[in-house]
Amino acid sequence: QVQLVESGGGLVQAGGSLRLSCAASGSIFSINRMAWYRQAPGKQRELVAVITSAGSTNYADSVKGRFTISRDNAKNTVYLQMNSLKPEDTAVYYCHAGYYSGIYYVNHWGQGTQVTVNS
């Protein structure tokens, strides 16, 4: 089992910055992918950024050049640095961890943290 605890959300003005953190505990050695997703009111949850165990990253087109995903292996923590925030970035942001258990792919989610960007 993996437990994920997010922090760092809040209210910010457009153009501002926030850094989200996701601390993982439990069977973290099995994780091969961690990601941030977001879900705005009335919309489907969407992938924002992903980082693999090999350190590869990928981003949604809407956040490229503004958001950076990184990790601190010593702290078992993944970060999402969000710069040049826009009102359309307003959403609940969820941390995700995935890994294979045998032939099954297991997904774990954090509780979510609210990010609100005022214009």
BELGI-V211548 format. One record per run of one state. SS is the DSSP state (H for helix, E for strand, C for the rest). FROM is the first residue (numbers start at 1). LEN is the number of residues. If there is no record, write none. Layout:
BEGIN
ss=SS from=FROM len=LEN
ss=SS from=FROM len=LEN
END
This chain:
BEGIN
ss=C from=1 len=1
ss=E from=2 len=6
ss=C from=8 len=2
ss=E from=10 len=4
ss=C from=14 len=4
ss=E from=18 len=9
ss=C from=27 len=1
ss=H from=28 len=3
ss=C from=31 len=2
ss=E from=33 len=7
ss=C from=40 len=6
ss=E from=46 len=7
ss=C from=53 len=4
ss=E from=57 len=3
ss=C from=60 len=7
ss=E from=67 len=6
ss=C from=73 len=4
ss=E from=77 len=6
ss=C from=83 len=4
ss=H from=87 len=3
ss=C from=90 len=1
ss=E from=91 len=11
ss=C from=102 len=2
ss=E from=104 len=6
ss=C from=110 len=3
ss=E from=113 len=6
ss=C from=119 len=1
END
